[in-house]
Amino acid sequence: MGKGTASKGKKNKASSHKVCRRCGNHSYHRRKRFCAYCGFGKTAKLRQPGWRNRVRAFNGTKAFAK
């Protein structure tokens, strides 16, 4: 099986993600066995990227939530 059009046609049979039992989002990868949103299955701590904590101020400057 090559990497072309024929192999891409087989990607519609099974979904790769399901609902995560920790965060409830549809981000738990079935084969990788970890959640892309909260990190369940990979880490005990909650996944919190720096860009997720950013708060938009009214004057247009960027600031981070404390």
PQR file with spaces between the fields and no chain letter, atoms N, CA, C, O and H, PARSE charges and radii, in Angstrom:
ATOM       1  N    MET     1       0.846   -1.183    0.000 -0.4000 1.5000
ATOM       2  CA   MET     1       0.000    0.000    0.000 -0.0000 2.0000
ATOM       3  C    MET     1       0.886    1.239    0.000  0.5500 1.7000
ATOM       4  O    MET     1       1.753    1.399    0.859 -0.5500 1.4000
ATOM       5  N    GLY     2       0.657    2.103   -0.969 -0.4000 1.5000
ATOM       6  CA   GLY     2       1.455    3.313   -1.073 -0.0000 2.0000
ATOM       7  C    GLY     2       0.938    4.435   -0.201  0.5500 1.7000
ATOM       8  O    GLY     2       0.056    4.237    0.635 -0.5500 1.4000
ATOM       9  H    GLY     2      -0.047    1.973   -1.666  0.4000 1.0000
ATOM      10  N    LYS     3       1.496    5.616   -0.404 -0.4000 1.5000
ATOM      11  CA   LYS     3       1.093    6.772    0.390 -0.0000 2.0000
ATOM      12  C    LYS     3       0.178    7.711   -0.398  0.5500 1.7000
ATOM      13  O    LYS     3      -0.030    8.853    0.010 -0.5500 1.4000
ATOM      14  H    LYS     3       2.212    5.778   -1.083  0.4000 1.0000
ATOM      15  N    GLY     4      -0.358    7.249   -1.499 -0.4000 1.5000
ATOM      16  CA   GLY     4      -1.114    8.127   -2.378 -0.0000 2.0000
ATOM      17  C    GLY     4      -2.607    8.104   -2.127  0.5500 1.7000
ATOM      18  O    GLY     4      -3.062    7.912   -0.999 -0.5500 1.4000
ATOM      19  H    GLY     4      -0.189    6.321   -1.830  0.4000 1.0000
ATOM      20  N    THR     5      -3.359    8.301   -3.188 -0.4000 1.5000
ATOM      21  CA   THR     5      -4.799    8.441   -3.119 -0.0000 2.0000
ATOM      22  C    THR     5      -5.483    7.160   -2.642  0.5500 1.7000
ATOM      23  O    THR     5      -6.487    7.220   -1.933 -0.5500 1.4000
ATOM      24  H    THR     5      -2.990    8.457   -4.104  0.4000 1.0000
ATOM      25  N    ALA     6      -4.954    6.025   -3.022 -0.4000 1.5000
ATOM      26  CA   ALA     6      -5.587    4.760   -2.636 -0.0000 2.0000
ATOM      27  C    ALA     6      -5.561    4.554   -1.123  0.5500 1.7000
ATOM      28  O    ALA     6      -6.528    4.046   -0.555 -0.5500 1.4000
ATOM      29  H    ALA     6      -4.139    5.976   -3.598  0.4000 1.0000
ATOM      30  N    SER     7      -4.483    4.934   -0.473 -0.4000 1.5000
ATOM      31  CA   SER     7      -4.405    4.758    0.980 -0.0000 2.0000
ATOM      32  C    SER     7      -5.222    5.808    1.725  0.5500 1.7000
ATOM      33  O    SER     7      -5.682    5.557    2.839 -0.5500 1.4000
ATOM      34  H    SER     7      -3.697    5.346   -0.934  0.4000 1.0000
ATOM      35  N    LYS     8      -5.405    6.971    1.128 -0.4000 1.5000
ATOM      36  CA   LYS     8      -6.207    8.019    1.769 -0.0000 2.0000
ATOM      37  C    LYS     8      -7.690    7.665    1.764  0.5500 1.7000
ATOM      38  O    LYS     8      -8.437    8.171    2.601 -0.5500 1.4000
ATOM      39  H    LYS     8      -5.032    7.175    0.223  0.4000 1.0000
ATOM      40  N    GLY     9      -8.126    6.830    0.865 -0.4000 1.5000
ATOM      41  CA   GLY     9      -9.525    6.454    0.790 -0.0000 2.0000
ATOM      42  C    GLY     9      -9.967    5.531    1.910  0.5500 1.7000
ATOM      43  O    GLY     9     -11.165    5.342    2.121 -0.5500 1.4000
ATOM      44  H    GLY     9      -7.518    6.420    0.184  0.4000 1.0000
ATOM      45  N    LYS    10      -9.013    4.952    2.633 -0.4000 1.5000
ATOM      46  CA   LYS    10      -9.346    4.022    3.710 -0.0000 2.0000
ATOM      47  C    LYS    10      -9.443    4.709    5.062  0.5500 1.7000
ATOM      48  O    LYS    10      -9.583    4.030    6.079 -0.5500 1.4000
ATOM      49  H    LYS    10      -8.040    5.105    2.462  0.4000 1.0000
ATOM      50  N    LYS    11      -9.374    6.028    5.105 -0.4000 1.5000
ATOM      51  CA   LYS    11      -9.366    6.756    6.367 -0.0000 2.0000
ATOM      52  C    LYS    11     -10.770    7.076    6.884  0.5500 1.7000
ATOM      53  O    LYS    11     -10.890    7.677    7.952 -0.5500 1.4000
ATOM      54  H    LYS    11      -9.260    6.580    4.279  0.4000 1.0000
ATOM      55  N    ASN    12     -11.838    6.700    6.170 -0.4000 1.5000
ATOM      56  CA   ASN    12     -13.183    7.090    6.570 -0.0000 2.0000
ATOM      57  C    ASN    12     -13.922    6.000    7.331  0.5500 1.7000
ATOM      58  O    ASN    12     -15.101    6.174    7.639 -0.5500 1.4000
ATOM      59  H    ASN    12     -11.741    6.213    5.302  0.4000 1.0000
ATOM      60  N    LYS    13     -13.283    4.895    7.642 -0.4000 1.5000
ATOM      61  CA   LYS    13     -13.998    3.771    8.238 -0.0000 2.0000
ATOM      62  C    LYS    13     -14.128    3.871    9.754  0.5500 1.7000
ATOM      63  O    LYS    13     -15.179    3.542   10.305 -0.5500 1.4000
ATOM      64  H    LYS    13     -12.325    4.753    7.392  0.4000 1.0000
ATOM      65  N    ALA    14     -13.083    4.319   10.432 -0.4000 1.5000
ATOM      66  CA   ALA    14     -13.113    4.390   11.902 -0.0000 2.0000
ATOM      67  C    ALA    14     -12.663    5.773   12.345  0.5500 1.7000
ATOM      68  O    ALA    14     -11.780    6.375   11.734 -0.5500 1.4000
ATOM      69  H    ALA    14     -12.230    4.587    9.985  0.4000 1.0000
ATOM      70  N    SER    15     -13.276    6.270   13.412 -0.4000 1.5000
ATOM      71  CA   SER    15     -12.884    7.574   13.923 -0.0000 2.0000
ATOM      72  C    SER    15     -11.630    7.419   14.768  0.5500 1.7000
ATOM      73  O    SER    15     -11.462    6.416   15.462 -0.5500 1.4000
ATOM      74  H    SER    15     -13.993    5.781   13.908  0.4000 1.0000
ATOM      75  N    SER    16     -10.757    8.403   14.710 -0.4000 1.5000
ATOM      76  CA   SER    16      -9.505    8.326   15.458 -0.0000 2.0000
ATOM      77  C    SER    16      -9.658    8.859   16.870  0.5500 1.7000
ATOM      78  O    SER    16      -8.891    8.469   17.750 -0.5500 1.4000
ATOM      79  H    SER    16     -10.893    9.218   14.146  0.4000 1.0000
ATOM      80  N    HIS    17     -10.632    9.745   17.122 -0.4000 1.5000
ATOM      81  CA   HIS    17     -10.825   10.328   18.446 -0.0000 2.0000
ATOM      82  C    HIS    17     -12.174    9.922   19.036  0.5500 1.7000
ATOM      83  O    HIS    17     -13.136    9.660   18.315 -0.5500 1.4000
ATOM      84  H    HIS    17     -11.256   10.062   16.408  0.4000 1.0000
ATOM      85  N    LYS    18     -12.215    9.877   20.379 -0.4000 1.5000
ATOM      86  CA   LYS    18     -13.466    9.647   21.085 -0.0000 2.0000
ATOM      87  C    LYS    18     -13.512   10.596   22.273  0.5500 1.7000
ATOM      88  O    LYS    18     -12.558   11.336   22.510 -0.5500 1.4000
ATOM      89  H    LYS    18     -11.433   10.090   20.965  0.4000 1.0000
ATOM      90  N    VAL    19     -14.611   10.584   23.024 -0.4000 1.5000
ATOM      91  CA   VAL    19     -14.794   11.504   24.143 -0.0000 2.0000
ATOM      92  C    VAL    19     -13.853   11.110   25.282  0.5500 1.7000
ATOM      93  O    VAL    19     -13.804    9.950   25.693 -0.5500 1.4000
ATOM      94  H    VAL    19     -15.386    9.983   22.832  0.4000 1.0000
ATOM      95  N    CYS    20     -13.115   12.089   25.777 -0.4000 1.5000
ATOM      96  CA   CYS    20     -12.186   11.870   26.887 -0.0000 2.0000
ATOM      97  C    CYS    20     -12.973   11.765   28.183  0.5500 1.7000
ATOM      98  O    CYS    20     -13.918   12.521   28.405 -0.5500 1.4000
ATOM      99  H    CYS    20     -13.155   13.031   25.443  0.4000 1.0000
ATOM     100  N    ARG    21     -12.584   10.826   29.039 -0.4000 1.5000
ATOM     101  CA   ARG    21     -13.323   10.662   30.292 -0.0000 2.0000
ATOM     102  C    ARG    21     -12.858   11.624   31.364  0.5500 1.7000
ATOM     103  O    ARG    21     -13.496   11.697   32.414 -0.5500 1.4000
ATOM     104  H    ARG    21     -11.816   10.211   28.859  0.4000 1.0000
ATOM     105  N    ARG    22     -11.779   12.367   31.158 -0.4000 1.5000
ATOM     106  CA   ARG    22     -11.362   13.368   32.134 -0.0000 2.0000
ATOM     107  C    ARG    22     -11.908   14.749   31.804  0.5500 1.7000
ATOM     108  O    ARG    22     -12.472   15.410   32.677 -0.5500 1.4000
ATOM     109  H    ARG    22     -11.261   12.307   30.305  0.4000 1.0000
ATOM     110  N    CYS    23     -11.755   15.200   30.562 -0.4000 1.5000
ATOM     111  CA   CYS    23     -12.186   16.567   30.229 -0.0000 2.0000
ATOM     112  C    CYS    23     -13.524   16.605   29.504  0.5500 1.7000
ATOM     113  O    CYS    23     -14.174   17.651   29.491 -0.5500 1.4000
ATOM     114  H    CYS    23     -11.297   14.664   29.853  0.4000 1.0000
ATOM     115  N    GLY    24     -13.958   15.503   28.901 -0.4000 1.5000
ATOM     116  CA   GLY    24     -15.241   15.464   28.221 -0.0000 2.0000
ATOM     117  C    GLY    24     -15.201   15.938   26.788  0.5500 1.7000
ATOM     118  O    GLY    24     -16.232   15.946   26.114 -0.5500 1.4000
ATOM     119  H    GLY    24     -13.430   14.654   28.911  0.4000 1.0000
ATOM     120  N    ASN    25     -14.033   16.336   26.301 -0.4000 1.5000
ATOM     121  CA   ASN    25     -13.914   16.764   24.903 -0.0000 2.0000
ATOM     122  C    ASN    25     -13.690   15.555   24.003  0.5500 1.7000
ATOM     123  O    ASN    25     -13.256   14.496   24.456 -0.5500 1.4000
ATOM     124  H    ASN    25     -13.196   16.329   26.847  0.4000 1.0000
ATOM     125  N    HIS    26     -13.989   15.729   22.740 -0.4000 1.5000
ATOM     126  CA   HIS    26     -13.849   14.662   21.754 -0.0000 2.0000
ATOM     127  C    HIS    26     -12.420   14.682   21.226  0.5500 1.7000
ATOM     128  O    HIS    26     -12.200   14.900   20.034 -0.5500 1.4000
ATOM     129  H    HIS    26     -14.341   16.590   22.372  0.4000 1.0000
ATOM     130  N    SER    27     -11.442   14.453   22.112 -0.4000 1.5000
ATOM     131  CA   SER    27     -10.033   14.623   21.768 -0.0000 2.0000
ATOM     132  C    SER    27      -9.162   13.443   22.175  0.5500 1.7000
ATOM     133  O    SER    27      -7.944   13.496   22.002 -0.5500 1.4000
ATOM     134  H    SER    27     -11.621   14.276   23.080  0.4000 1.0000
ATOM     135  N    TYR    28      -9.751   12.386   22.709 -0.4000 1.5000
ATOM     136  CA   TYR    28      -8.973   11.229   23.130 -0.0000 2.0000
ATOM     137  C    TYR    28      -8.664   10.359   21.918  0.5500 1.7000
ATOM     138  O    TYR    28      -9.581    9.836   21.284 -0.5500 1.4000
ATOM     139  H    TYR    28     -10.740   12.343   22.850  0.4000 1.0000
ATOM     140  N    HIS    29      -7.383   10.200   21.588 -0.4000 1.5000
ATOM     141  CA   HIS    29      -6.981    9.428   20.420 -0.0000 2.0000
ATOM     142  C    HIS    29      -7.008    7.941   20.749  0.5500 1.7000
ATOM     143  O    HIS    29      -6.401    7.504   21.727 -0.5500 1.4000
ATOM     144  H    HIS    29      -6.639   10.625   22.102  0.4000 1.0000
ATOM     145  N    ARG    30      -7.709    7.174   19.935 -0.4000 1.5000
ATOM     146  CA   ARG    30      -7.906    5.758   20.230 -0.0000 2.0000
ATOM     147  C    ARG    30      -6.612    4.954   20.113  0.5500 1.7000
ATOM     148  O    ARG    30      -6.356    4.086   20.947 -0.5500 1.4000
ATOM     149  H    ARG    30      -8.201    7.529   19.140  0.4000 1.0000
ATOM     150  N    ARG    31      -5.806    5.221   19.114 -0.4000 1.5000
ATOM     151  CA   ARG    31      -4.582    4.449   18.938 -0.0000 2.0000
ATOM     152  C    ARG    31      -3.422    4.972   19.786  0.5500 1.7000
ATOM     153  O    ARG    31      -2.647    4.183   20.327 -0.5500 1.4000
ATOM     154  H    ARG    31      -6.014    5.927   18.437  0.4000 1.0000
ATOM     155  N    LYS    32      -3.297    6.299   19.905 -0.4000 1.5000
ATOM     156  CA   LYS    32      -2.222    6.877   20.709 -0.0000 2.0000
ATOM     157  C    LYS    32      -2.512    6.791   22.206  0.5500 1.7000
ATOM     158  O    LYS    32      -1.597    6.865   23.026 -0.5500 1.4000
ATOM     159  H    LYS    32      -3.927    6.940   19.466  0.4000 1.0000
ATOM     160  N    ARG    33      -3.794    6.632   22.560 -0.4000 1.5000
ATOM     161  CA   ARG    33      -4.260    6.475   23.936 -0.0000 2.0000
ATOM     162  C    ARG    33      -3.901    7.659   24.825  0.5500 1.7000
ATOM     163  O    ARG    33      -3.485    7.482   25.971 -0.5500 1.4000
ATOM     164  H    ARG    33      -4.538    6.571   21.894  0.4000 1.0000
ATOM     165  N    PHE    34      -4.064    8.875   24.288 -0.4000 1.5000
ATOM     166  CA   PHE    34      -3.982   10.052   25.140 -0.0000 2.0000
ATOM     167  C    PHE    34      -4.844   11.153   24.545  0.5500 1.7000
ATOM     168  O    PHE    34      -5.116   11.184   23.345 -0.5500 1.4000
ATOM     169  H    PHE    34      -4.402    9.019   23.358  0.4000 1.0000
ATOM     170  N    CYS    35      -5.268   12.064   25.432 -0.4000 1.5000
ATOM     171  CA   CYS    35      -6.151   13.151   25.038 -0.0000 2.0000
ATOM     172  C    CYS    35      -5.314   14.323   24.542  0.5500 1.7000
ATOM     173  O    CYS    35      -4.350   14.719   25.198 -0.5500 1.4000
ATOM     174  H    CYS    35      -5.047   12.039   26.407  0.4000 1.0000
ATOM     175  N    ALA    36      -5.669   14.874   23.402 -0.4000 1.5000
ATOM     176  CA   ALA    36      -4.938   16.002   22.841 -0.0000 2.0000
ATOM     177  C    ALA    36      -5.269   17.297   23.566  0.5500 1.7000
ATOM     178  O    ALA    36      -4.490   18.249   23.506 -0.5500 1.4000
ATOM     179  H    ALA    36      -6.452   14.552   22.869  0.4000 1.0000
ATOM     180  N    TYR    37      -6.406   17.355   24.249 -0.4000 1.5000
ATOM     181  CA   TYR    37      -6.812   18.597   24.923 -0.0000 2.0000
ATOM     182  C    TYR    37      -6.253   18.685   26.340  0.5500 1.7000
ATOM     183  O    TYR    37      -5.622   19.682   26.693 -0.5500 1.4000
ATOM     184  H    TYR    37      -7.039   16.582   24.298  0.4000 1.0000
ATOM     185  N    CYS    38      -6.480   17.651   27.160 -0.4000 1.5000
ATOM     186  CA   CYS    38      -6.081   17.747   28.576 -0.0000 2.0000
ATOM     187  C    CYS    38      -4.848   16.919   28.906  0.5500 1.7000
ATOM     188  O    CYS    38      -4.290   17.080   29.991 -0.5500 1.4000
ATOM     189  H    CYS    38      -6.993   16.842   26.874  0.4000 1.0000
ATOM     190  N    GLY    39      -4.401   16.042   28.016 -0.4000 1.5000
ATOM     191  CA   GLY    39      -3.206   15.244   28.263 -0.0000 2.0000
ATOM     192  C    GLY    39      -3.457   13.971   29.034  0.5500 1.7000
ATOM     193  O    GLY    39      -2.507   13.335   29.490 -0.5500 1.4000
ATOM     194  H    GLY    39      -4.855   15.912   27.134  0.4000 1.0000
ATOM     195  N    PHE    40      -4.719   13.576   29.197 -0.4000 1.5000
ATOM     196  CA   PHE    40      -5.045   12.351   29.928 -0.0000 2.0000
ATOM     197  C    PHE    40      -4.448   11.141   29.206  0.5500 1.7000
ATOM     198  O    PHE    40      -4.579   11.006   27.990 -0.5500 1.4000
ATOM     199  H    PHE    40      -5.491   14.093   28.827  0.4000 1.0000
ATOM     200  N    GLY    41      -3.796   10.268   29.968 -0.4000 1.5000
ATOM     201  CA   GLY    41      -3.143    9.114   29.378 -0.0000 2.0000
ATOM     202  C    GLY    41      -1.664    9.333   29.187  0.5500 1.7000
ATOM     203  O    GLY    41      -0.912    8.366   29.071 -0.5500 1.4000
ATOM     204  H    GLY    41      -3.689   10.377   30.956  0.4000 1.0000
ATOM     205  N    LYS    42      -1.222   10.576   29.150 -0.4000 1.5000
ATOM     206  CA   LYS    42       0.187   10.897   28.983 -0.0000 2.0000
ATOM     207  C    LYS    42       0.769   11.504   30.250  0.5500 1.7000
ATOM     208  O    LYS    42       1.924   11.245   30.588 -0.5500 1.4000
ATOM     209  H    LYS    42      -1.833   11.362   29.244  0.4000 1.0000
ATOM     210  N    THR    43      -0.028   12.315   30.959 -0.4000 1.5000
ATOM     211  CA   THR    43       0.452   12.973   32.159 -0.0000 2.0000
ATOM     212  C    THR    43      -0.658   13.030   33.206  0.5500 1.7000
ATOM     213  O    THR    43      -1.843   13.058   32.874 -0.5500 1.4000
ATOM     214  H    THR    43      -0.966   12.526   30.684  0.4000 1.0000
ATOM     215  N    ALA    44      -0.255   13.047   34.474 -0.4000 1.5000
ATOM     216  CA   ALA    44      -1.227   13.146   35.557 -0.0000 2.0000
ATOM     217  C    ALA    44      -1.704   14.577   35.741  0.5500 1.7000
ATOM     218  O    ALA    44      -2.813   14.810   36.222 -0.5500 1.4000
ATOM     219  H    ALA    44       0.708   13.024   34.745  0.4000 1.0000
ATOM     220  N    LYS    45      -0.855   15.551   35.352 -0.4000 1.5000
ATOM     221  CA   LYS    45      -1.238   16.954   35.455 -0.0000 2.0000
ATOM     222  C    LYS    45      -2.072   17.355   34.238  0.5500 1.7000
ATOM     223  O    LYS    45      -1.981   16.738   33.177 -0.5500 1.4000
ATOM     224  H    LYS    45       0.046   15.362   34.961  0.4000 1.0000
ATOM     225  N    LEU    46      -2.875   18.385   34.410 -0.4000 1.5000
ATOM     226  CA   LEU    46      -3.697   18.874   33.313 -0.0000 2.0000
ATOM     227  C    LEU    46      -2.830   19.636   32.321  0.5500 1.7000
ATOM     228  O    LEU    46      -1.989   20.442   32.720 -0.5500 1.4000
ATOM     229  H    LEU    46      -2.949   18.886   35.273  0.4000 1.0000
ATOM     230  N    ARG    47      -3.026   19.390   31.054 -0.4000 1.5000
ATOM     231  CA   ARG    47      -2.251   20.060   30.025 -0.0000 2.0000
ATOM     232  C    ARG    47      -2.712   21.504   29.911  0.5500 1.7000
ATOM     233  O    ARG    47      -3.874   21.754   29.589 -0.5500 1.4000
ATOM     234  H    ARG    47      -3.709   18.736   30.730  0.4000 1.0000
ATOM     235  N    GLN    48      -1.825   22.459   30.169 -0.4000 1.5000
ATOM     236  CA   GLN    48      -2.134   23.891   30.110 -0.0000 2.0000
ATOM     237  C    GLN    48      -1.059   24.615   29.310  0.5500 1.7000
ATOM     238  O    GLN    48      -0.072   25.063   29.894 -0.5500 1.4000
ATOM     239  H    GLN    48      -0.881   22.255   30.431  0.4000 1.0000
ATOM     240  N    PRO    49      -1.215   24.747   27.998 -0.5600 1.5000
ATOM     241  CA   PRO    49      -0.230   25.486   27.212  0.2800 2.0000
ATOM     242  C    PRO    49      -0.252   26.971   27.541  0.5500 1.7000
ATOM     243  O    PRO    49      -1.257   27.487   28.031 -0.5500 1.4000
ATOM     244  N    GLY    50       0.855   27.660   27.273 -0.4000 1.5000
ATOM     245  CA   GLY    50       0.946   29.074   27.574 -0.0000 2.0000
ATOM     246  C    GLY    50      -0.009   29.924   26.766  0.5500 1.7000
ATOM     247  O    GLY    50      -0.511   30.934   27.258 -0.5500 1.4000
ATOM     248  H    GLY    50       1.671   27.241   26.875  0.4000 1.0000
ATOM     249  N    TRP    51      -0.268   29.524   25.519 -0.4000 1.5000
ATOM     250  CA   TRP    51      -1.138   30.335   24.662 -0.0000 2.0000
ATOM     251  C    TRP    51      -2.599   30.210   25.086  0.5500 1.7000
ATOM     252  O    TRP    51      -3.419   31.034   24.681 -0.5500 1.4000
ATOM     253  H    TRP    51       0.140   28.703   25.119  0.4000 1.0000
ATOM     254  N    ARG    52      -2.951   29.194   25.895 -0.4000 1.5000
ATOM     255  CA   ARG    52      -4.329   29.036   26.321 -0.0000 2.0000
ATOM     256  C    ARG    52      -4.694   30.014   27.440  0.5500 1.7000
ATOM     257  O    ARG    52      -5.867   30.343   27.614 -0.5500 1.4000
ATOM     258  H    ARG    52      -2.285   28.525   26.224  0.4000 1.0000
ATOM     259  N    ASN    53      -3.689   30.483   28.206 -0.4000 1.5000
ATOM     260  CA   ASN    53      -3.939   31.367   29.330 -0.0000 2.0000
ATOM     261  C    ASN    53      -3.970   32.837   28.936  0.5500 1.7000
ATOM     262  O    ASN    53      -4.154   33.698   29.797 -0.5500 1.4000
ATOM     263  H    ASN    53      -2.736   30.215   28.065  0.4000 1.0000
ATOM     264  N    ARG    54      -3.796   33.138   27.672 -0.4000 1.5000
ATOM     265  CA   ARG    54      -3.709   34.524   27.241 -0.0000 2.0000
ATOM     266  C    ARG    54      -5.069   35.217   27.341  0.5500 1.7000
ATOM     267  O    ARG    54      -6.095   34.652   26.962 -0.5500 1.4000
ATOM     268  H    ARG    54      -3.646   32.438   26.973  0.4000 1.0000
ATOM     269  N    VAL    55      -5.062   36.435   27.848 -0.4000 1.5000
ATOM     270  CA   VAL    55      -6.277   37.226   27.998 -0.0000 2.0000
ATOM     271  C    VAL    55      -6.148   38.456   27.118  0.5500 1.7000
ATOM     272  O    VAL    55      -5.130   39.148   27.152 -0.5500 1.4000
ATOM     273  H    VAL    55      -4.229   36.894   28.156  0.4000 1.0000
ATOM     274  N    ARG    56      -7.175   38.727   26.335 -0.4000 1.5000
ATOM     275  CA   ARG    56      -7.162   39.905   25.473 -0.0000 2.0000
ATOM     276  C    ARG    56      -7.640   41.124   26.251  0.5500 1.7000
ATOM     277  O    ARG    56      -8.735   41.124   26.813 -0.5500 1.4000
ATOM     278  H    ARG    56      -8.002   38.165   26.308  0.4000 1.0000
ATOM     279  N    ALA    57      -6.816   42.153   26.277 -0.4000 1.5000
ATOM     280  CA   ALA    57      -7.204   43.406   26.935 -0.0000 2.0000
ATOM     281  C    ALA    57      -8.009   44.257   25.960  0.5500 1.7000
ATOM     282  O    ALA    57      -7.974   44.018   24.753 -0.5500 1.4000
ATOM     283  H    ALA    57      -5.926   42.153   25.821  0.4000 1.0000
ATOM     284  N    PHE    58      -8.723   45.234   26.469 -0.4000 1.5000
ATOM     285  CA   PHE    58      -9.571   46.066   25.620 -0.0000 2.0000
ATOM     286  C    PHE    58      -8.758   47.038   24.767  0.5500 1.7000
ATOM     287  O    PHE    58      -9.214   47.460   23.704 -0.5500 1.4000
ATOM     288  H    PHE    58      -8.751   45.428   27.449  0.4000 1.0000
ATOM     289  N    ASN    59      -7.553   47.396   25.228 -0.4000 1.5000
ATOM     290  CA   ASN    59      -6.765   48.366   24.466 -0.0000 2.0000
ATOM     291  C    ASN    59      -5.890   47.702   23.401  0.5500 1.7000
ATOM     292  O    ASN    59      -5.132   48.393   22.721 -0.5500 1.4000
ATOM     293  H    ASN    59      -7.183   47.053   26.091  0.4000 1.0000
ATOM     294  N    GLY    60      -5.978   46.378   23.241 -0.4000 1.5000
ATOM     295  CA   GLY    60      -5.254   45.708   22.180 -0.0000 2.0000
ATOM     296  C    GLY    60      -3.928   45.105   22.624  0.5500 1.7000
ATOM     297  O    GLY    60      -3.308   44.384   21.843 -0.5500 1.4000
ATOM     298  H    GLY    60      -6.594   45.816   23.794  0.4000 1.0000
ATOM     299  N    THR    61      -3.467   45.366   23.840 -0.4000 1.5000
ATOM     300  CA   THR    61      -2.220   44.760   24.304 -0.0000 2.0000
ATOM     301  C    THR    61      -2.477   43.328   24.756  0.5500 1.7000
ATOM     302  O    THR    61      -3.581   42.984   25.177 -0.5500 1.4000
ATOM     303  H    THR    61      -3.970   45.952   24.475  0.4000 1.0000
ATOM     304  N    LYS    62      -1.448   42.505   24.663 -0.4000 1.5000
ATOM     305  CA   LYS    62      -1.605   41.111   25.042 -0.0000 2.0000
ATOM     306  C    LYS    62      -1.074   40.927   26.465  0.5500 1.7000
ATOM     307  O    LYS    62      -0.007   41.438   26.807 -0.5500 1.4000
ATOM     308  H    LYS    62      -0.550   42.785   24.321  0.4000 1.0000
ATOM     309  N    ALA    63      -1.812   40.207   27.276 -0.4000 1.5000
ATOM     310  CA   ALA    63      -1.407   39.938   28.644 -0.0000 2.0000
ATOM     311  C    ALA    63      -1.774   38.502   28.985  0.5500 1.7000
ATOM     312  O    ALA    63      -2.603   37.891   28.311 -0.5500 1.4000
ATOM     313  H    ALA    63      -2.679   39.792   26.999  0.4000 1.0000
ATOM     314  N    PHE    64      -1.166   37.973   30.018 -0.4000 1.5000
ATOM     315  CA   PHE    64      -1.429   36.610   30.447 -0.0000 2.0000
ATOM     316  C    PHE    64      -2.189   36.615   31.764  0.5500 1.7000
ATOM     317  O    PHE    64      -1.981   37.482   32.613 -0.5500 1.4000
ATOM     318  H    PHE    64      -0.493   38.470   30.565  0.4000 1.0000
ATOM     319  N    ALA    65      -3.076   35.634   31.922 -0.4000 1.5000
ATOM     320  CA   ALA    65      -3.858   35.540   33.151 -0.0000 2.0000
ATOM     321  C    ALA    65      -2.958   35.101   34.291  0.5500 1.7000
ATOM     322  O    ALA    65      -2.050   34.291   34.105 -0.5500 1.4000
ATOM     323  H    ALA    65      -3.245   34.930   31.232  0.4000 1.0000
ATOM     324  N    LYS    66      -3.213   35.632   35.448 -0.4000 1.5000
ATOM     325  CA   LYS    66      -2.378   35.303   36.600 -0.0000 2.0000
ATOM     326  C    LYS    66      -3.066   34.268   37.461  0.5500 1.7000
ATOM     327  O    LYS    66      -2.522   33.857   38.485 -0.5500 1.4000
ATOM     328  H    LYS    66      -3.950   36.290   35.599  0.4000 1.0000
